[in-house]
Structure formats: C-alpha cells, structure tokens
Amino acid sequence: MNTIYFDSTFDDYKRRQELYKGQLFVYSPTPSSLAMCEFAKEMIQKAFGELDPLTAQQHMPVEQYAAILAELKPKFIHHPESKQLIRGILKEHVCDLEKTYFDVPRMRTATSDNYLVSGIAYAFHPHRDTWYSAPFCQLNWWFPIYDIVSENSMAFHPRYWAEALKNGSRDYNYQEWNKEGRQVAAQQIKADTRKQPKPEEPVELSPQIRLIAKPGGIVIFSAAHLHSTVPNTAGFTRFSIDFRTVHLDDARILSGAPNVDSECTGTTIQDYLRGSDFKQLPDEVIQLHLQKTGKLNVVAV
Ligand SMILES: [Fe+2]
C-alpha cells in the first residue's frame, strides 16, 4: 500500500479495486454520518446522565462503567435508526444499494490509561478482520463520534499488507465464536479469556498510520489490513462507530484483497444486509462462502 485518498471522486468499483490493494480512503463528514454521530451522542449522553461521556471513566468504578456500556452498545447496534443511517452513508459515498451489503454498526470505546480494555471495551491487539472469518472482499468503515487525537485513535501497520505474520487464526471459527464468545463479553472486565486470533510473533508496530478525521469523517479500509487500537494516553475516552460492507459482484466470485496469512474457518457472510431492503446475500453466494470453511488458500503477494 502506498496511498491515502482524501475525498476521492472515484466510483465505487474503482475505489474497491484500490482498497483491495491496501490503499486507504478518508472522507469528510456527510449529512448522514453527522446524523449518525448525533444519534449516537444522544444515546451516550443518556447512558452517562450528568457526566461528560469523555471523562465519565474518572468518576465511577470500572464495573459500573462496564455495565453502562453493556446496555448502551447493544441498544445502538440493534436500533432500527442505525440501519437507516448506514443506508444514507452508503448512498452519500456512491455505493449501489442494490449490490452493497452491510452489517450492523458497532459502537466502540477506547478508555484512557488502561481503565477498561477488555470485554465490552476490548482494546484490539494488531489483527486483520480476515483472521476473524471475514471475506476478503469485506471493507471496514470507521469514524469517530467526538473529536479524537492521535493518542486515542486506531493504527494501521502497512508493512504487513503484503507480509505474512504468524498468527492464531487457524483456531478461529466465526460460527463457534458466536455460539460461545458473545454472551460472556460483558463479564470480561479485568481480563479477556476468550480465544482471539493474535499475532504469534513480535509485531513491528512502526511504521504505523493514524488517520485523524473529524467526527463523522469516515476511513474506509480493507478487512485484510493489519490494524490495532492505539493504547489510549489522551486522558479521555474515544467513542467511534464502525461497520462493514461487501459488494455482491465481489462476493460472488470470491474476489477481494489477497490472503497473506489467514487460516481461520467459518464465515461472516450471513451477517450482511442489502442496502436497499436489508435482505441477506443470495443463498448461492452464502453457500459458496460456507463451503470455503476449510483452510483458506494462503497466497503470496
Ligand atoms: Fe478490526
């Protein structure tokens, strides 16, 4: 990878081809992304009451904080308004709603100074989403809800775009994770015992790229990019939203980014909903990906 596109005027096809080469795209806020920030902020403020959400962590025991997030996050994820807002965001970023499928948006929190970094506020170690059974055509959309700084952002580790990293993805299966992992997330306050695919050799975290967009300013990147949560030393919590998309034409032919080191089984292909009517991908496409649940073919780039 060698390029970051700002407010690119590429059509969606051209953008996907660049994303599959590891390039990054950053967009200024749009009406729908700003509306989604406002919608999220209202929910967050309600959850924290009188407290400033960015510094609420300084005013309560971590168990209470985790309990607030455990209620807030699913509410946001499953709220019907969230889906509508994503539809708007996709439209404003020239996606064809008949062929673009998305999953539910996640609200993420990165608390400062190691206050809460497991379970419901998991601080992501360096990983590729493709270690977590994401298809290679998956694209990630990420944006902050409030202003962020470099010290509480997320980082890309570009040298690993084309370089394999020994990792534990061979033991990960999305379908099994869903059965066991999710229910216990809220209880994992002090440490996370769920088995996640992690690097199994030292990672050279630098050079790294941190993109600091305004609230509602979206970063789009391939699910195959190695990325991580920056250890938050900003003194305040980061709140962000992310969701994922796949394009029907690419999912149908198993197109997308190259696979340099993922060996997971399972697939997230059943999670994506069509932009136009929230229907799942056609059954033959789902079956195609489910049949690929054996060890993936690792290719060199
Ligand atoms: Fe990720």
py3Dmol code that shows the C-alpha trace and the ligand (Angstrom):
import py3Dmol

protein = """\
ATOM      1  CA  MET A   1       0.000   0.000   0.000  1.00  0.00           C
ATOM      2  CA  ASN A   2       1.236   3.487  -0.698  1.00  0.00           C
ATOM      3  CA  THR A   3      -1.729   5.865  -0.986  1.00  0.00           C
ATOM      4  CA  ILE A   4      -4.282   7.618   1.180  1.00  0.00           C
ATOM      5  CA  TYR A   5      -7.109   9.165  -0.828  1.00  0.00           C
ATOM      6  CA  PHE A   6      -8.871  12.189   0.644  1.00  0.00           C
ATOM      7  CA  ASP A   7     -12.416  12.920  -0.544  1.00  0.00           C
ATOM      8  CA  SER A   8     -11.797  10.836  -3.657  1.00  0.00           C
ATOM      9  CA  THR A   9     -14.250  11.152  -6.521  1.00  0.00           C
ATOM     10  CA  PHE A  10     -13.687   7.560  -7.691  1.00  0.00           C
ATOM     11  CA  ASP A  11     -16.779   5.499  -8.374  1.00  0.00           C
ATOM     12  CA  ASP A  12     -17.379   2.543  -6.077  1.00  0.00           C
ATOM     13  CA  TYR A  13     -15.822  -0.019  -8.445  1.00  0.00           C
ATOM     14  CA  LYS A  14     -12.566   1.877  -8.805  1.00  0.00           C
ATOM     15  CA  ARG A  15     -12.483   2.544  -5.059  1.00  0.00           C
ATOM     16  CA  ARG A  16     -12.916  -1.161  -4.256  1.00  0.00           C
ATOM     17  CA  GLN A  17     -10.060  -2.104  -6.565  1.00  0.00           C
ATOM     18  CA  GLU A  18      -7.803   0.366  -4.771  1.00  0.00           C
ATOM     19  CA  LEU A  19      -8.968  -0.806  -1.344  1.00  0.00           C
ATOM     20  CA  TYR A  20      -8.127  -4.391  -2.324  1.00  0.00           C
ATOM     21  CA  LYS A  21      -4.596  -3.169  -2.994  1.00  0.00           C
ATOM     22  CA  GLY A  22      -4.405  -1.848   0.564  1.00  0.00           C
ATOM     23  CA  GLN A  23      -4.968   1.833  -0.168  1.00  0.00           C
ATOM     24  CA  LEU A  24      -6.890   3.869   2.387  1.00  0.00           C
ATOM     25  CA  PHE A  25      -9.755   6.305   1.797  1.00  0.00           C
ATOM     26  CA  VAL A  26     -10.741   9.195   4.062  1.00  0.00           C
ATOM     27  CA  TYR A  27     -13.878  11.263   3.553  1.00  0.00           C
ATOM     28  CA  SER A  28     -15.109  14.462   5.104  1.00  0.00           C
ATOM     29  CA  PRO A  29     -18.296  14.159   7.181  1.00  0.00           C
ATOM     30  CA  THR A  30     -21.558  13.843   5.243  1.00  0.00           C
ATOM     31  CA  PRO A  31     -25.121  14.658   6.376  1.00  0.00           C
ATOM     32  CA  SER A  32     -25.839  11.017   7.264  1.00  0.00           C
ATOM     33  CA  SER A  33     -22.542  10.395   9.061  1.00  0.00           C
ATOM     34  CA  LEU A  34     -23.097  13.568  11.090  1.00  0.00           C
ATOM     35  CA  ALA A  35     -26.674  12.480  11.819  1.00  0.00           C
ATOM     36  CA  MET A  36     -25.322   9.131  13.000  1.00  0.00           C
ATOM     37  CA  CYS A  37     -22.880  10.901  15.310  1.00  0.00           C
ATOM     38  CA  GLU A  38     -25.703  12.984  16.742  1.00  0.00           C
ATOM     39  CA  PHE A  39     -27.879   9.911  17.176  1.00  0.00           C
ATOM     40  CA  ALA A  40     -25.030   8.084  18.953  1.00  0.00           C
ATOM     41  CA  LYS A  41     -24.192  11.105  21.118  1.00  0.00           C
ATOM     42  CA  GLU A  42     -27.767  11.344  22.360  1.00  0.00           C
ATOM     43  CA  MET A  43     -27.714   7.701  23.394  1.00  0.00           C
ATOM     44  CA  ILE A  44     -24.301   8.024  25.010  1.00  0.00           C
ATOM     45  CA  GLN A  45     -25.259  11.137  26.938  1.00  0.00           C
ATOM     46  CA  LYS A  46     -28.414   9.478  28.186  1.00  0.00           C
ATOM     47  CA  ALA A  47     -26.424   6.473  29.351  1.00  0.00           C
ATOM     48  CA  PHE A  48     -23.956   8.591  31.340  1.00  0.00           C
ATOM     49  CA  GLY A  49     -26.519  11.054  32.702  1.00  0.00           C
ATOM     50  CA  GLU A  50     -24.912  14.185  34.138  1.00  0.00           C
ATOM     51  CA  LEU A  51     -21.370  13.094  33.407  1.00  0.00           C
ATOM     52  CA  ASP A  52     -19.287  14.111  30.410  1.00  0.00           C
ATOM     53  CA  PRO A  53     -19.003  10.814  28.486  1.00  0.00           C
ATOM     54  CA  LEU A  54     -15.397  11.555  27.520  1.00  0.00           C
ATOM     55  CA  THR A  55     -14.293  11.695  31.161  1.00  0.00           C
ATOM     56  CA  ALA A  56     -17.010   9.635  32.884  1.00  0.00           C
ATOM     57  CA  GLN A  57     -14.419   6.899  33.427  1.00  0.00           C
ATOM     58  CA  GLN A  58     -12.811   9.092  36.094  1.00  0.00           C
ATOM     59  CA  HIS A  59     -15.970   9.181  38.160  1.00  0.00           C
ATOM     60  CA  MET A  60     -17.101   5.594  38.652  1.00  0.00           C
ATOM     61  CA  PRO A  61     -15.817   2.113  39.407  1.00  0.00           C
ATOM     62  CA  VAL A  62     -14.928   0.144  36.322  1.00  0.00           C
ATOM     63  CA  GLU A  63     -17.669  -2.439  36.971  1.00  0.00           C
ATOM     64  CA  GLN A  64     -20.315   0.267  36.818  1.00  0.00           C
ATOM     65  CA  TYR A  65     -18.780   1.681  33.639  1.00  0.00           C
ATOM     66  CA  ALA A  66     -18.783  -1.757  32.004  1.00  0.00           C
ATOM     67  CA  ALA A  67     -22.424  -2.230  32.982  1.00  0.00           C
ATOM     68  CA  ILE A  68     -23.363   1.068  31.295  1.00  0.00           C
ATOM     69  CA  LEU A  69     -21.584   0.039  28.090  1.00  0.00           C
ATOM     70  CA  ALA A  70     -23.166  -3.417  28.239  1.00  0.00           C
ATOM     71  CA  GLU A  71     -26.552  -1.761  27.979  1.00  0.00           C
ATOM     72  CA  LEU A  72     -25.635   1.107  25.649  1.00  0.00           C
ATOM     73  CA  LYS A  73     -23.790  -0.790  22.930  1.00  0.00           C
ATOM     74  CA  PRO A  74     -26.411  -3.421  22.010  1.00  0.00           C
ATOM     75  CA  LYS A  75     -29.079  -0.730  22.072  1.00  0.00           C
ATOM     76  CA  PHE A  76     -27.158   1.253  19.486  1.00  0.00           C
ATOM     77  CA  ILE A  77     -26.228  -1.777  17.385  1.00  0.00           C
ATOM     78  CA  HIS A  78     -29.778  -3.044  17.051  1.00  0.00           C
ATOM     79  CA  HIS A  79     -31.662   0.239  16.859  1.00  0.00           C
ATOM     80  CA  PRO A  80     -33.612   0.439  13.559  1.00  0.00           C
ATOM     81  CA  GLU A  81     -32.454   4.040  13.131  1.00  0.00           C
ATOM     82  CA  SER A  82     -28.834   2.833  12.910  1.00  0.00           C
ATOM     83  CA  LYS A  83     -29.616   0.801   9.783  1.00  0.00           C
ATOM     84  CA  GLN A  84     -31.358   3.716   8.144  1.00  0.00           C
ATOM     85  CA  LEU A  85     -28.406   5.976   8.823  1.00  0.00           C
ATOM     86  CA  ILE A  86     -25.963   3.494   7.316  1.00  0.00           C
ATOM     87  CA  ARG A  87     -28.111   3.350   4.209  1.00  0.00           C
ATOM     88  CA  GLY A  88     -27.756   7.137   3.979  1.00  0.00           C
ATOM     89  CA  ILE A  89     -23.987   6.958   4.474  1.00  0.00           C
ATOM     90  CA  LEU A  90     -23.628   4.351   1.720  1.00  0.00           C
ATOM     91  CA  LYS A  91     -25.690   6.454  -0.672  1.00  0.00           C
ATOM     92  CA  GLU A  92     -23.597   9.530   0.058  1.00  0.00           C
ATOM     93  CA  HIS A  93     -20.466   7.505  -0.701  1.00  0.00           C
ATOM     94  CA  VAL A  94     -21.790   6.449  -4.122  1.00  0.00           C
ATOM     95  CA  CYS A  95     -22.494   2.807  -3.240  1.00  0.00           C
ATOM     96  CA  ASP A  96     -25.140   0.920  -5.220  1.00  0.00           C
ATOM     97  CA  LEU A  97     -27.679  -0.021  -2.550  1.00  0.00           C
ATOM     98  CA  GLU A  98     -28.873  -2.955  -4.658  1.00  0.00           C
ATOM     99  CA  LYS A  99     -25.435  -4.566  -4.539  1.00  0.00           C
ATOM    100  CA  THR A 100     -23.872  -3.267  -1.344  1.00  0.00           C
ATOM    101  CA  TYR A 101     -24.484  -5.260   1.826  1.00  0.00           C
ATOM    102  CA  PHE A 102     -23.586  -4.078   5.304  1.00  0.00           C
ATOM    103  CA  ASP A 103     -23.554  -5.466   8.812  1.00  0.00           C
ATOM    104  CA  VAL A 104     -24.883  -3.755  11.929  1.00  0.00           C
ATOM    105  CA  PRO A 105     -22.795  -0.834  13.175  1.00  0.00           C
ATOM    106  CA  ARG A 106     -20.671  -1.335  16.280  1.00  0.00           C
ATOM    107  CA  MET A 107     -20.055   1.391  18.818  1.00  0.00           C
ATOM    108  CA  ARG A 108     -16.519   1.192  20.197  1.00  0.00           C
ATOM    109  CA  THR A 109     -14.979   2.791  23.226  1.00  0.00           C
ATOM    110  CA  ALA A 110     -11.277   3.130  23.957  1.00  0.00           C
ATOM    111  CA  THR A 111     -10.914   4.296  27.540  1.00  0.00           C
ATOM    112  CA  SER A 112      -7.836   6.190  28.629  1.00  0.00           C
ATOM    113  CA  ASP A 113      -4.957   4.946  30.777  1.00  0.00           C
ATOM    114  CA  ASN A 114      -5.877   1.266  30.794  1.00  0.00           C
ATOM    115  CA  TYR A 115      -9.116   1.851  32.699  1.00  0.00           C
ATOM    116  CA  LEU A 116     -11.143  -0.742  30.794  1.00  0.00           C
ATOM    117  CA  VAL A 117      -9.539  -2.550  27.873  1.00  0.00           C
ATOM    118  CA  SER A 118     -11.191  -5.971  27.857  1.00  0.00           C
ATOM    119  CA  GLY A 119     -14.620  -7.482  27.241  1.00  0.00           C
ATOM    120  CA  ILE A 120     -17.191  -4.817  26.361  1.00  0.00           C
ATOM    121  CA  ALA A 121     -14.416  -2.254  25.660  1.00  0.00           C
ATOM    122  CA  TYR A 122     -11.853  -4.591  24.149  1.00  0.00           C
ATOM    123  CA  ALA A 123      -8.657  -2.820  23.078  1.00  0.00           C
ATOM    124  CA  PHE A 124      -7.832  -4.577  19.866  1.00  0.00           C
ATOM    125  CA  HIS A 125      -4.372  -6.017  19.521  1.00  0.00           C
ATOM    126  CA  PRO A 126      -2.918  -5.890  15.986  1.00  0.00           C
ATOM    127  CA  HIS A 127      -5.184  -8.028  13.817  1.00  0.00           C
ATOM    128  CA  ARG A 128      -6.749  -8.392  10.426  1.00  0.00           C
ATOM    129  CA  ASP A 129     -10.520  -8.813  10.340  1.00  0.00           C
ATOM    130  CA  THR A 130      -9.847 -11.620   7.882  1.00  0.00           C
ATOM    131  CA  TRP A 131      -8.381 -13.594  10.834  1.00  0.00           C
ATOM    132  CA  TYR A 132     -11.943 -13.424  12.199  1.00  0.00           C
ATOM    133  CA  SER A 133     -13.600 -15.169   9.233  1.00  0.00           C
ATOM    134  CA  ALA A 134     -14.346 -12.000   7.253  1.00  0.00           C
ATOM    135  CA  PRO A 135     -14.487 -12.500   3.485  1.00  0.00           C
ATOM    136  CA  PHE A 136     -11.601 -10.961   1.565  1.00  0.00           C
ATOM    137  CA  CYS A 137     -13.940  -8.522  -0.124  1.00  0.00           C
ATOM    138  CA  GLN A 138     -15.006  -7.055   3.214  1.00  0.00           C
ATOM    139  CA  LEU A 139     -14.420  -3.343   3.645  1.00  0.00           C
ATOM    140  CA  ASN A 140     -14.407  -1.603   7.010  1.00  0.00           C
ATOM    141  CA  TRP A 141     -15.907   1.834   7.552  1.00  0.00           C
ATOM    142  CA  TRP A 142     -14.774   3.663  10.685  1.00  0.00           C
ATOM    143  CA  PHE A 143     -15.451   7.114  12.104  1.00  0.00           C
ATOM    144  CA  PRO A 144     -15.126   8.946  15.424  1.00  0.00           C
ATOM    145  CA  ILE A 145     -18.233  10.241  17.199  1.00  0.00           C
ATOM    146  CA  TYR A 146     -16.397  13.009  19.100  1.00  0.00           C
ATOM    147  CA  ASP A 147     -13.085  14.660  18.308  1.00  0.00           C
ATOM    148  CA  ILE A 148     -10.139  12.336  18.656  1.00  0.00           C
ATOM    149  CA  VAL A 149      -6.387  12.827  18.845  1.00  0.00           C
ATOM    150  CA  SER A 150      -3.507  10.646  17.723  1.00  0.00           C
ATOM    151  CA  GLU A 151      -3.172   9.194  21.252  1.00  0.00           C
ATOM    152  CA  ASN A 152      -6.642   7.640  21.212  1.00  0.00           C
ATOM    153  CA  SER A 153      -7.070   6.703  17.576  1.00  0.00           C
ATOM    154  CA  MET A 154      -6.553   3.484  15.666  1.00  0.00           C
ATOM    155  CA  ALA A 155      -3.452   2.494  13.757  1.00  0.00           C
ATOM    156  CA  PHE A 156      -2.646   0.693  10.522  1.00  0.00           C
ATOM    157  CA  HIS A 157       0.555  -1.309  10.201  1.00  0.00           C
ATOM    158  CA  PRO A 158       1.203  -1.071   6.469  1.00  0.00           C
ATOM    159  CA  ARG A 159       4.300  -3.254   6.179  1.00  0.00           C
ATOM    160  CA  TYR A 160       2.109  -6.282   6.880  1.00  0.00           C
ATOM    161  CA  TRP A 161      -0.214  -5.599   3.990  1.00  0.00           C
ATOM    162  CA  ALA A 162       1.987  -7.794   1.831  1.00  0.00           C
ATOM    163  CA  GLU A 163       3.857  -9.611   4.576  1.00  0.00           C
ATOM    164  CA  ALA A 164       2.650 -12.653   6.476  1.00  0.00           C
ATOM    165  CA  LEU A 165       2.521 -12.606  10.246  1.00  0.00           C
ATOM    166  CA  LYS A 166       2.412 -15.841  12.209  1.00  0.00           C
ATOM    167  CA  ASN A 167      -0.979 -15.784  13.913  1.00  0.00           C
ATOM    168  CA  GLY A 168      -3.610 -17.847  15.684  1.00  0.00           C
ATOM    169  CA  SER A 169      -6.335 -17.600  13.083  1.00  0.00           C
ATOM    170  CA  ARG A 170      -6.137 -21.345  12.429  1.00  0.00           C
ATOM    171  CA  ASP A 171      -8.060 -21.866  15.690  1.00  0.00           C
ATOM    172  CA  TYR A 172     -10.776 -19.320  14.962  1.00  0.00           C
ATOM    173  CA  ASN A 173     -14.192 -20.169  13.598  1.00  0.00           C
ATOM    174  CA  TYR A 174     -16.796 -17.406  13.486  1.00  0.00           C
ATOM    175  CA  GLN A 175     -19.767 -19.708  13.876  1.00  0.00           C
ATOM    176  CA  GLU A 176     -18.279 -21.263  17.029  1.00  0.00           C
ATOM    177  CA  TRP A 177     -17.239 -17.862  18.401  1.00  0.00           C
ATOM    178  CA  ASN A 178     -20.786 -16.634  18.045  1.00  0.00           C
ATOM    179  CA  LYS A 179     -22.111 -19.582  19.978  1.00  0.00           C
ATOM    180  CA  GLU A 180     -19.767 -19.104  22.928  1.00  0.00           C
ATOM    181  CA  GLY A 181     -17.995 -15.768  22.909  1.00  0.00           C
ATOM    182  CA  ARG A 182     -20.550 -13.029  22.723  1.00  0.00           C
ATOM    183  CA  GLN A 183     -22.627 -13.871  25.780  1.00  0.00           C
ATOM    184  CA  VAL A 184     -19.670 -13.574  28.098  1.00  0.00           C
ATOM    185  CA  ALA A 185     -18.182 -10.319  26.717  1.00  0.00           C
ATOM    186  CA  ALA A 186     -19.917  -8.123  29.262  1.00  0.00           C
ATOM    187  CA  GLN A 187     -18.475 -10.120  32.150  1.00  0.00           C
ATOM    188  CA  GLN A 188     -14.873  -9.813  30.961  1.00  0.00           C
ATOM    189  CA  ILE A 189     -13.902  -6.731  32.931  1.00  0.00           C
ATOM    190  CA  LYS A 190     -10.399  -7.410  34.226  1.00  0.00           C
ATOM    191  CA  ALA A 191      -9.045  -9.688  31.532  1.00  0.00           C
ATOM    192  CA  ASP A 192     -10.291 -11.286  28.385  1.00  0.00           C
ATOM    193  CA  THR A 193     -10.256 -15.042  28.401  1.00  0.00           C
ATOM    194  CA  ARG A 194     -11.943 -15.554  25.030  1.00  0.00           C
ATOM    195  CA  LYS A 195      -9.633 -17.076  22.494  1.00  0.00           C
ATOM    196  CA  GLN A 196      -8.874 -14.480  19.839  1.00  0.00           C
ATOM    197  CA  PRO A 197      -6.633 -14.830  16.810  1.00  0.00           C
ATOM    198  CA  LYS A 198      -3.500 -12.941  17.784  1.00  0.00           C
ATOM    199  CA  PRO A 199      -0.036 -12.472  16.335  1.00  0.00           C
ATOM    200  CA  GLU A 200       2.271 -15.308  17.350  1.00  0.00           C
ATOM    201  CA  GLU A 201       5.498 -13.463  16.686  1.00  0.00           C
ATOM    202  CA  PRO A 202       6.665  -9.939  17.565  1.00  0.00           C
ATOM    203  CA  VAL A 203       4.888  -7.274  15.503  1.00  0.00           C
ATOM    204  CA  GLU A 204       6.751  -4.257  14.299  1.00  0.00           C
ATOM    205  CA  LEU A 205       4.137  -1.650  15.109  1.00  0.00           C
ATOM    206  CA  SER A 206       6.055   1.129  13.367  1.00  0.00           C
ATOM    207  CA  PRO A 207       5.844   2.496  10.808  1.00  0.00           C
ATOM    208  CA  GLN A 208       2.176   2.986  11.506  1.00  0.00           C
ATOM    209  CA  ILE A 209      -0.531   5.261  10.132  1.00  0.00           C
ATOM    210  CA  ARG A 210      -3.128   7.012  12.271  1.00  0.00           C
ATOM    211  CA  LEU A 211      -5.836   8.898  10.415  1.00  0.00           C
ATOM    212  CA  ILE A 212      -7.403  11.655  12.471  1.00  0.00           C
ATOM    213  CA  ALA A 213     -10.693  12.619  10.878  1.00  0.00           C
ATOM    214  CA  LYS A 214     -13.352  14.936  12.242  1.00  0.00           C
ATOM    215  CA  PRO A 215     -16.422  13.417  13.903  1.00  0.00           C
ATOM    216  CA  GLY A 216     -18.349  11.733  11.095  1.00  0.00           C
ATOM    217  CA  GLY A 217     -15.280  11.724   8.833  1.00  0.00           C
ATOM    218  CA  ILE A 218     -15.032   8.186   7.514  1.00  0.00           C
ATOM    219  CA  VAL A 219     -11.994   5.983   6.964  1.00  0.00           C
ATOM    220  CA  ILE A 220     -12.542   3.017   4.634  1.00  0.00           C
ATOM    221  CA  PHE A 221     -10.048   0.146   4.576  1.00  0.00           C
ATOM    222  CA  SER A 222      -9.748  -3.472   3.561  1.00  0.00           C
ATOM    223  CA  ALA A 223     -10.538  -6.121   6.180  1.00  0.00           C
ATOM    224  CA  ALA A 224      -7.140  -7.621   5.343  1.00  0.00           C
ATOM    225  CA  HIS A 225      -5.239  -4.619   6.737  1.00  0.00           C
ATOM    226  CA  LEU A 226      -3.358  -5.170   9.979  1.00  0.00           C
ATOM    227  CA  HIS A 227      -4.721  -2.594  12.411  1.00  0.00           C
ATOM    228  CA  SER A 228      -4.949  -2.038  16.148  1.00  0.00           C
ATOM    229  CA  THR A 229      -6.329   0.165  18.897  1.00  0.00           C
ATOM    230  CA  VAL A 230      -3.757   2.773  19.902  1.00  0.00           C
ATOM    231  CA  PRO A 231      -3.148   2.457  23.669  1.00  0.00           C
ATOM    232  CA  ASN A 232      -5.107   5.459  24.854  1.00  0.00           C
ATOM    233  CA  THR A 233      -2.956   8.006  26.682  1.00  0.00           C
ATOM    234  CA  ALA A 234      -5.078  11.008  25.695  1.00  0.00           C
ATOM    235  CA  GLY A 235      -6.730  11.379  29.083  1.00  0.00           C
ATOM    236  CA  PHE A 236     -10.209  10.913  27.664  1.00  0.00           C
ATOM    237  CA  THR A 237     -12.275   8.127  26.129  1.00  0.00           C
ATOM    238  CA  ARG A 238     -12.611   7.648  22.392  1.00  0.00           C
ATOM    239  CA  PHE A 239     -16.049   6.737  21.026  1.00  0.00           C
ATOM    240  CA  SER A 240     -16.254   5.526  17.447  1.00  0.00           C
ATOM    241  CA  ILE A 241     -18.569   3.717  15.075  1.00  0.00           C
ATOM    242  CA  ASP A 242     -17.667   1.097  12.537  1.00  0.00           C
ATOM    243  CA  PHE A 243     -19.486  -1.176  10.164  1.00  0.00           C
ATOM    244  CA  ARG A 244     -18.541  -3.426   7.289  1.00  0.00           C
ATOM    245  CA  THR A 245     -19.658  -3.842   3.717  1.00  0.00           C
ATOM    246  CA  VAL A 246     -19.354  -6.413   0.956  1.00  0.00           C
ATOM    247  CA  HIS A 247     -20.255  -5.937  -2.685  1.00  0.00           C
ATOM    248  CA  LEU A 248     -22.310  -8.642  -4.350  1.00  0.00           C
ATOM    249  CA  ASP A 249     -20.193  -8.772  -7.522  1.00  0.00           C
ATOM    250  CA  ASP A 250     -17.040  -9.410  -5.486  1.00  0.00           C
ATOM    251  CA  ALA A 251     -18.610 -11.837  -3.012  1.00  0.00           C
ATOM    252  CA  ARG A 252     -19.973 -13.873  -5.912  1.00  0.00           C
ATOM    253  CA  ILE A 253     -16.529 -14.549  -7.358  1.00  0.00           C
ATOM    254  CA  LEU A 254     -14.575 -14.623  -4.080  1.00  0.00           C
ATOM    255  CA  SER A 255     -12.719 -11.529  -5.157  1.00  0.00           C
ATOM    256  CA  GLY A 256     -11.059  -9.073  -2.796  1.00  0.00           C
ATOM    257  CA  ALA A 257      -7.768  -8.454  -1.037  1.00  0.00           C
ATOM    258  CA  PRO A 258      -5.006 -11.061  -1.198  1.00  0.00           C
ATOM    259  CA  ASN A 259      -4.688 -13.503   1.695  1.00  0.00           C
ATOM    260  CA  VAL A 260      -1.172 -13.485   3.068  1.00  0.00           C
ATOM    261  CA  ASP A 261      -1.662 -15.380   6.335  1.00  0.00           C
ATOM    262  CA  SER A 262      -5.293 -16.068   7.368  1.00  0.00           C
ATOM    263  CA  GLU A 263      -6.178 -19.664   8.132  1.00  0.00           C
ATOM    264  CA  CYS A 264      -9.442 -19.274  10.011  1.00  0.00           C
ATOM    265  CA  THR A 265     -12.566 -21.264   9.258  1.00  0.00           C
ATOM    266  CA  GLY A 266     -16.190 -20.141   9.288  1.00  0.00           C
ATOM    267  CA  THR A 267     -17.510 -17.041   7.559  1.00  0.00           C
ATOM    268  CA  THR A 268     -19.325 -13.836   8.430  1.00  0.00           C
ATOM    269  CA  ILE A 269     -21.084 -13.831   5.053  1.00  0.00           C
ATOM    270  CA  GLN A 270     -24.545 -14.324   6.575  1.00  0.00           C
ATOM    271  CA  ASP A 271     -24.275 -11.085   8.574  1.00  0.00           C
ATOM    272  CA  TYR A 272     -24.513  -8.581   5.733  1.00  0.00           C
ATOM    273  CA  LEU A 273     -27.804  -6.973   4.740  1.00  0.00           C
ATOM    274  CA  ARG A 274     -28.602  -5.390   1.394  1.00  0.00           C
ATOM    275  CA  GLY A 275     -28.630  -1.609   1.447  1.00  0.00           C
ATOM    276  CA  SER A 276     -31.945  -1.348  -0.384  1.00  0.00           C
ATOM    277  CA  ASP A 277     -34.118  -3.748   1.640  1.00  0.00           C
ATOM    278  CA  PHE A 278     -31.946  -5.290   4.404  1.00  0.00           C
ATOM    279  CA  LYS A 279     -32.128  -8.769   2.847  1.00  0.00           C
ATOM    280  CA  GLN A 280     -29.240 -11.251   3.159  1.00  0.00           C
ATOM    281  CA  LEU A 281     -26.957 -12.105   0.249  1.00  0.00           C
ATOM    282  CA  PRO A 282     -28.407 -14.592  -2.269  1.00  0.00           C
ATOM    283  CA  ASP A 283     -28.325 -18.134  -0.956  1.00  0.00           C
ATOM    284  CA  GLU A 284     -25.893 -19.395  -3.592  1.00  0.00           C
ATOM    285  CA  VAL A 285     -23.365 -16.760  -2.519  1.00  0.00           C
ATOM    286  CA  ILE A 286     -23.767 -17.690   1.143  1.00  0.00           C
ATOM    287  CA  GLN A 287     -23.321 -21.353   0.265  1.00  0.00           C
ATOM    288  CA  LEU A 288     -20.219 -20.590  -1.759  1.00  0.00           C
ATOM    289  CA  HIS A 289     -18.606 -18.942   1.254  1.00  0.00           C
ATOM    290  CA  LEU A 290     -19.810 -21.578   3.709  1.00  0.00           C
ATOM    291  CA  GLN A 291     -18.251 -24.271   1.554  1.00  0.00           C
ATOM    292  CA  LYS A 292     -14.982 -22.416   1.826  1.00  0.00           C
ATOM    293  CA  THR A 293     -14.857 -23.063   5.540  1.00  0.00           C
ATOM    294  CA  GLY A 294     -11.893 -25.397   5.181  1.00  0.00           C
ATOM    295  CA  LYS A 295      -8.428 -23.944   5.489  1.00  0.00           C
ATOM    296  CA  LEU A 296      -8.167 -20.937   3.233  1.00  0.00           C
ATOM    297  CA  ASN A 297      -5.654 -20.836   0.449  1.00  0.00           C
ATOM    298  CA  VAL A 298      -2.888 -18.576   1.580  1.00  0.00           C
ATOM    299  CA  VAL A 299      -1.416 -16.742  -1.366  1.00  0.00           C
ATOM    300  CA  ALA A 300       1.670 -14.605  -1.538  1.00  0.00           C
ATOM    301  CA  VAL A 301       1.573 -11.086  -2.954  1.00  0.00           C
TER     302      VAL A 301
END
"""
ligand_1 = """\
1
LIG
Fe -10.753 -4.808 13.200
"""
view = py3Dmol.view(width=600, height=400)
view.addModel(protein, "pdb")
view.setStyle({"model": 0}, {"cartoon": {"style": "trace"}})
view.addModel(ligand_1, "xyz")
view.setStyle({"model": 1}, {"stick": {}})
view.zoomTo()
view.show()
